Amino acid sequence: MHDPDLDLDYRPKLGAKRDYGIGIVGAGAIVNAAHLPAYRKAGFTVAGITDLSREKASETARRFEVPTVYESVDALLADPAVEIVDIAVPPWNQLDLVRKATAARKPLLCQKPLSDTYAGAQEIVRLAQAAGVKLAVNQQMRWDQTIRSARTLVTRGWLGTPTAATIDVNILTEWSVWPWLLTVDGLDLMYHSIHYFDSLRSLFGQPDRVWSSCSAYPGQAPKGETRTITVFEYPAGLRALVAVNHNNWTDDRYATLRIDGTDGLAKGTFGLLYNYPYGRPDTFEFTSKKAYPHLSFSHRFEEMWLPDAFIGPIGDLMRAIEEGREPETSGADNLKTLQLVHAAYRSIAEKRAVAPDEIV
Ligand SMILES: NC(=O)c1ccc[n+]([C@@H]2O[C@H](COP(=O)([O-])OP(=O)(O)OC[C@H]3O[C@@H](n4cnc5c(N)ncnc54)[C@H](O)[C@@H]3O)[C@@H](O)[C@H]2O)c1
């Protein structure tokens, strides 16, 4: 690093109280691959776990030394040791669980997408607001090292006025890891690009308009779209492109971020996607003319999107409880991300640019 005052400030910020008892609903792939490894790394307290499959809950509890396996969601919610409910089930099962958790007046972390319908997501947000409980959404890519570092640079003005942002992801996705995704109508935008949309929102706010186009790949297993191109138009001339292809069988795979500004350029890679779920650490580099001599910097992180970024949303929820504020990825905030997803689908269906506010 050439400038001692310049740090990337990318790590999640934790509050003073970190020992909230976490009760996990769902003992599936993502809980085992990311939630529990992240909580172990952060030193968080997991009070217990439940799943429709008692066997999966028990096996997960054994792997991660979780003290209690609950017979049911009701039993989990009734335990005073559970202070935060962490839901990780397919989105169409989330609303019923939120109904129960909000009735029990417990703060909760929901998985993304909050719901597969916009009305369902609105109902979840309404339930939490009516019960006066804090709800955060696990849009953890905002805490990915490359995204967070870029945000630090953008916020501190090192790039000047951002003019273009590009997320270009050309990978091979093994869909059998998520068999329940094989039959959904909307695939990439709703379940994958939603991370990029939310990350771009965390960097630049809500765009004015969304253009999107999508396609399948010859012979693909899933029903939904596996190739998408989406453009966000922002008021001051900034344009963002999110291009995703899940069918790249060659060795030339990549997952990159690039932000061009009037005074600087930031470039990064999302290491996880080069070989999911093993991956490799993100890389990040930038150059800025705002420093003399011309500043340039290159970094390879110790952390990875998965599991490290998963410390972000729940850590922020804990701080939000402590500080009496809304979490950064609150339900209300997440509705804006979902507006972008649904605007993209509408853009595809109607072959036009769609303003996010059209989604109500
Ligand atoms: N990076 C990410 O943020 C990321 C990555 C993968 C998956 N996800 C999300 O996580 C969620 C779960 O995905 P997964 O791949 O782990 O699925 P999964 O099918 O592997 O696991 C889901 C588990 O939830 C259990 N379950 C379902 N309904 C339940 C209920 N009502 N009560 C108790 N248990 C219930 C199932 O039995 C299953 O074990 C999805 O919403 C998905 O979109 C997020």
The ligand as an SDF file (V2000), in Angstrom:
LIG
                    3D

 44 48  0  0  0  0  0  0  0  0999 V2000
  -25.0790  -17.0980   -1.1750 N   0  0  0  0  0  0  0  0  0  0  0  0
  -26.2830  -17.2090   -0.6850 C   0  0  0  0  0  0  0  0  0  0  0  0
  -26.7600  -16.2800   -0.1150 O   0  0  0  0  0  0  0  0  0  0  0  0
  -27.0810  -18.4820   -0.8630 C   0  0  0  0  0  0  0  0  0  0  0  0
  -26.5030  -19.6020   -1.4450 C   0  0  0  0  0  0  0  0  0  0  0  0
  -27.2750  -20.7570   -1.5410 C   0  0  0  0  0  0  0  0  0  0  0  0
  -28.5920  -20.7770   -1.1010 C   0  0  0  0  0  0  0  0  0  0  0  0
  -29.1330  -19.6420   -0.5610 N   0  0  0  0  0  0  0  0  0  0  0  0
  -30.5370  -19.6120   -0.0990 C   0  0  0  0  0  0  0  0  0  0  0  0
  -30.6590  -20.4020    1.0690 O   0  0  0  0  0  0  0  0  0  0  0  0
  -31.9270  -21.0540    1.0990 C   0  0  0  0  0  0  0  0  0  0  0  0
  -31.7070  -22.5520    1.3090 C   0  0  0  0  0  0  0  0  0  0  0  0
  -30.9480  -23.0580    0.2490 O   0  0  0  0  0  0  0  0  0  0  0  0
  -30.1900  -24.4880    0.3650 P   0  0  0  0  0  0  0  0  0  0  0  0
  -29.3950  -24.6350   -0.8770 O   0  0  0  0  0  0  0  0  0  0  0  0
  -29.4980  -24.5950    1.6640 O   0  0  0  0  0  0  0  0  0  0  0  0
  -31.4480  -25.4840    0.3140 O   0  0  0  0  0  0  0  0  0  0  0  0
  -31.5200  -26.9740    0.8510 P   0  0  0  0  0  0  0  0  0  0  0  0
  -32.6670  -27.6080    0.1500 O   0  0  0  0  0  0  0  0  0  0  0  0
  -30.1910  -27.6350    0.7620 O   0  0  0  0  0  0  0  0  0  0  0  0
  -31.8560  -26.8100    2.4070 O   0  0  0  0  0  0  0  0  0  0  0  0
  -33.0620  -26.2800    2.8600 C   0  0  0  0  0  0  0  0  0  0  0  0
  -33.4570  -27.0270    4.1260 C   0  0  0  0  0  0  0  0  0  0  0  0
  -34.5890  -26.3860    4.6910 O   0  0  0  0  0  0  0  0  0  0  0  0
  -35.4290  -27.3890    5.2310 C   0  0  0  0  0  0  0  0  0  0  0  0
  -36.7740  -26.8230    5.3490 N   0  0  0  0  0  0  0  0  0  0  0  0
  -37.5970  -26.4140    4.3480 C   0  0  0  0  0  0  0  0  0  0  0  0
  -38.7360  -25.9270    4.8640 N   0  0  0  0  0  0  0  0  0  0  0  0
  -38.6360  -26.0170    6.2020 C   0  0  0  0  0  0  0  0  0  0  0  0
  -39.4920  -25.6700    7.2690 C   0  0  0  0  0  0  0  0  0  0  0  0
  -40.7010  -25.1390    7.0470 N   0  0  0  0  0  0  0  0  0  0  0  0
  -39.0840  -25.9160    8.5360 N   0  0  0  0  0  0  0  0  0  0  0  0
  -37.8930  -26.4600    8.7710 C   0  0  0  0  0  0  0  0  0  0  0  0
  -37.0150  -26.8060    7.7880 N   0  0  0  0  0  0  0  0  0  0  0  0
  -37.3930  -26.5860    6.5270 C   0  0  0  0  0  0  0  0  0  0  0  0
  -35.3230  -28.5420    4.2460 C   0  0  0  0  0  0  0  0  0  0  0  0
  -35.6930  -29.7690    4.8450 O   0  0  0  0  0  0  0  0  0  0  0  0
  -33.8490  -28.4870    3.8770 C   0  0  0  0  0  0  0  0  0  0  0  0
  -33.0390  -29.3140    4.6830 O   0  0  0  0  0  0  0  0  0  0  0  0
  -32.6150  -20.6920   -0.2250 C   0  0  0  0  0  0  0  0  0  0  0  0
  -33.5000  -19.6300   -0.0180 O   0  0  0  0  0  0  0  0  0  0  0  0
  -31.4870  -20.2020   -1.1110 C   0  0  0  0  0  0  0  0  0  0  0  0
  -31.9220  -19.2210   -2.0380 O   0  0  0  0  0  0  0  0  0  0  0  0
  -28.4060  -18.5150   -0.4320 C   0  0  0  0  0  0  0  0  0  0  0  0
  1  2  1  0
  2  3  2  0
  2  4  1  0
  4  5  1  0
  4 44  2  0
  5  6  2  0
  6  7  1  0
  7  8  2  0
  8  9  1  0
  8 44  1  0
  9 10  1  0
  9 42  1  0
 10 11  1  0
 11 12  1  0
 11 40  1  0
 12 13  1  0
 13 14  1  0
 14 15  2  0
 14 16  1  0
 14 17  1  0
 17 18  1  0
 18 19  2  0
 18 20  1  0
 18 21  1  0
 21 22  1  0
 22 23  1  0
 23 24  1  0
 23 38  1  0
 24 25  1  0
 25 26  1  0
 25 36  1  0
 26 27  1  0
 26 35  1  0
 27 28  2  0
 28 29  1  0
 29 30  1  0
 29 35  2  0
 30 31  1  0
 30 32  2  0
 32 33  1  0
 33 34  2  0
 34 35  1  0
 36 37  1  0
 36 38  1  0
 38 39  1  0
 40 41  1  0
 40 42  1  0
 42 43  1  0
M  CHG  2   8   1  16  -1
M  END
$$$$
